[in-house]
Amino acid sequence: MATCHRSVVVRFWASLYVFLVASMVGALNVSYDQRAFVLNGQRRLLISAGIHYPRATPEMWPELIATAKRGGANVIQTYVFWSGHEPRKGEYNFEGRYDLPKFVELVGEAGMYLNLRIGPYVCAEWNFGGFPVWLRDIPGIEFRTDNKQFKDEMETFTKFIVEKMRARALFAQQGGPIIMAQIENEYGNIEWEYGQPGKQYVKWAANMAEGLDAGVPWIMCQQGDAPLNVINTCNGYYCDGFTPNAPGRPTMWTEDWNGWYQLWGGLVPHRPVQDNAFAVARFYQRGGTFQNYYMAHVYTTAAHPEICAAFLANIDSSSSAVVEFRGTKYELPAWSVSILPDCKTVAYNTAKIHAQTSLMTMKRNNLKTRNPKPADVDTLIESQVATIELDWEKQEEPIGIRGGNTITAHNLLEQINTTKDSSDYLWYTTRFQVSKEDIKELQGRKEDVRLVLEDVRDALHVFVNGELSGSFSGSWFSLNHSIKLKEGVNEIALLCMTMGIQNYGAFLEKDGAGIKGKVQVTGLGSGVLDLTTSEWVYQVGLKGEDLQFFFDSGPQKGSWVPATGGPSDKPLVWYKTKFSTPDGEEPVALDLASMGKDSHPPLVDKWATSSSSFDAQSQRALVPHVRLECAVHQQISHIVFASFGSSSGTCGSYSEGDCHASSSRAVVEKACLGKTFCSLDVSPAEFGEDPCPLLAKTLTVQALCRGPSELTNENLSDDDIAVPLGMYDRKWQRYEVINQRTQQTQSFLSDI
């Protein structure tokens, strides 16, 4: 660790690249050199926006593409989703959201280029990383290594996609928009786990792709040892320190992480737009030529051989600097880049960005139920928003085996192999005898009978004799749970749920879910009852799935009854209602934020957020919570902002809304100051008041973490708190430790 000193970097170019894209007309020759992609003999600066076509409806595609172009992008980047296109071996799907050729054609019609990331492993925060689950069932298969079975399937699908694109004339040499394609994806991060077969696989993948004669360059991201017939590229928060693994190749940033997904029940990651802009400007300043993110902020200009353009960078994270360039002095804010298109005038500084160009928002249209409620509720709601009357119906989901197709075994079955990903749900049920003597012995002591499970993933509802006993979740967690038994035959029914299949890492084909290890009942006077090899009866899915409750017309609809009097007291219940489609053709979102306020929440995918049990008898309402956590050896020293209500803004610039609990800061400070981590319920009870009854509220907190030697709060004001500069990065991210008393910033690089 060393104190950062002022560091100013000046770089100017004697010419600018052309990066205005005309409509796709005629064949396009694509090549590259060390400075750029070369299209029909001209170097092009490429700015890309990533759009995953299956994550939107086809009706949304034109506007998404147009928005990216208006933001300054000239390339659209997308993965190809194998599991969506070949859900069953040899059966292909290119309809609806999976109409890849149509999506590519729309990109071309918009006058943009396309980077087609075939993979076919894509990660993409997508189930199983884009692999179809049937791949697991091929005898002898090992994913992403020098394995014949896997390579045969990978080559078949990759070739199929290339030929499909060629048949629609979508490659650049045919006049289409595809100017590059990707084989594999981030394999370099895990290649070491495969040893020499992994290295052989990388060479095979590159040669296989090149042999398909697509007529465009192939790339591999995060692949430092990429063969010379492909271009290796960078993924991360910062790629200005990246260089290709061989000369004569352009510097490409295929994934600029301008955000990160939220883990279920975890913190909400945030990256300030100023930091992202700094990273992008530094990347281009240091020779970058292709960068991909979801929204671009750029300036465009026509080419001229004598035009000068300059980038002035200050990489000191805490102090501004003044630099003289060509006889003129320029002030550079800390951690920023100024762009001078004419080497004189500052047109853009990355620290002075205040908002994104555009952001899709959803306009609320509250839906009002006809269930009984206090008389004053309608008056309050109707004075604020228009409401729509809704009639709710409900139907109970049976507990345990419901008849029909079942599997019986004297061992614990792995869940994914059993369900084939046809459902997220699998029932494990077994029965056993408890003697009269055991029951009498239990009544004479305080110790509980406990159900012990060695390993479970991802979520679990435990039912004992038809009653909900507890709910749990986690990644391969153990369970030691108190249960109540009766004399005679007892039944344990375990509803195990997957929350998607692992999408990242080595040996995905070996990853599993469900219950494994031992299942035991302890605490009986007769000793430990081992149920591991008892007779288990399994059933895949739920009754509501079999009857397709989620479609308007299923095989049969069961017995629906009016959902009057509030939520059901049963643990597994389906609810449904109907409403008219809102006017217009804009996307419609369903806000489920109000779910979970009752003691018995309806069954919702990914409901449980902790491995602690939910006691059905306690009648305790489930409430969300927020968790603040510092790094190891740091403590929460200052609460910069806290508001329970309707705050707005982004990290570093939050403001209170009209709805605000006056006790917010005091409550958070009491719970969190001096601790490495703390947790608060997001509820009126936590703050001693409800600042705006009947309206949805949020808890927003910004806190400062400091090391043990820095925990003096003397003369510390909100103005002293530095705005966070970024997020965790696996390779190039900069970590900061801010010493407010000396106003110095210490930083170090960590390669993780």
Protein Blocks (a to p, Z undefined) as FASTA:
>chain_A
ZZddddddddddfbdcdfbdcddedjadddddfkbcceehiacddddddddfklpcfklm
mmmmmmmmmnopabdcddddfklmmmbghiacfehjllmklmmmmmmmnopacdddekja
nkjopghhlpafklmmpghiaehiacfklmmmmmmmmmmmmmmmmmnopafklopabfbd
cedehklmmmmmnmmmlmmmmmmmmmmmmmnonopacddehilkbcfkbccddedjblkl
gccfbehiacddfbccfbdcddehiacddddfklmmmmmmmmmmnopabdcdfbdcdddd
dddfkbccdddddfbfkbccdddeehiacdddehiadddfkomaccbdfklccbdfbdcd
ddddddddfbdcdfklmmmmmmmbccdddddddddddehjeehjddddfbdcdfklmnno
mafbdcddddddddfklmmmmmmpmbdcddddfbdcfbdcddeehiafbdcddehiaddd
dddddehjdddddddddebjafbdehkllpcedjehjdddehianbpcdfklmccddded
jfklmnommbmbdfbebjadddehiaafbfbdcddddddddedjbdcdddfklgoiafbd
cddehkbgcfbdcdfklopacdddddddddehiacfbdfbacedjdeddehiaccdfbdc
fklmmmmmmmmgopabdcddddfklnopafbghiacddddddddddfklmccghiafklp
ccdfbdcdfklpccddddfknopacdddddZZ
